[in-house]
Amino acid sequence: MSIENSSQSRLNQIEAYETQLKEYNKHFENLLNELSLDLENVKIQQQEIKSLVNCPFNPAHKVPSKSFGRHFRKCELKFHGIHNELGRRKKLPSSNFFYQNSPSVISLNKEELQQISEIKEGPLSLTVDQRLQKYEKEIGMCDQIREQHQQQKKDIYQNFDQVWETIQKMKEQSQGQKTREELLAEQRDYKRRRKSYRAKNIKITQRTPTQVHRDIIAAYMEDFKLLAQFEASQQDQIELPPKSF
């Protein structure tokens, strides 16, 4: 019984292996069909690859055994620095001569393209003294710019108080002083009004922040206009030539 069981188990294993092989063959055929190849072509290509011979002068060259002799002679000459010009096609003459004076044509030569300037990647390595010298130079430039800016401010605001006094005088002159009669008329009109009117009138007693800001901006704008007029008058006085007596 043991012999029969062992033989039966072996037969079962053989059948399982055969079914596995059939499945693998089907998968392999499907892959070949997807790649549009046949099993015979694959065998031929494999034989050709096996028949390739490595070149002794350049290991990257793999040549079929049929053309190995011709390839061997060419590589041997190149290896020894001898270029065999026999069998080469002559190069056509360059047409750059016809386009020398044309501004819209650019010539691209292999030699010019291969001559690429080398650029170091990353920051250049400087010594401690070089870095210190560069730092001191930049700090000196910053101090010089700061001094020039401060000097300009000093020149602008040096006589600012005197200029402001003259502007206020110009403002008073432009507005004009009220006479005694005008002041008495304003006081008389104010007294004639009732206290209830003076207290309840919102336009007189209360003002919104927007109105206050508007009045402030208007006052500043008047001052700026007077300042511009004063600067223009000063510039005219400087440009006028002195009178000869």
Buried (B, 14 or more C-beta within 10 A) or exposed (E): EEEEEEEEEEEEEEEEEEEEEEEEEEEEEEEBEEEEEEEEEEEEEEEEEEEEBEBEBEEEBEBEEEEBEEBBEBBBEEEEEEEEEEEEEEEEEEEEEEEEEEEEEEEEEEEEEEEEEEEEEEEEEEEEEEEEEEEEEEEEEEEEEEEEEEEEEEEEEEEEEEBBEBBEEBBEEEEEEEEEEEEEEEEEEEEEEEEEEEEEEEEEEEEEEEEEEEEEEEEEEBBEEBBEEBEEEEEEEEEEEEEEE
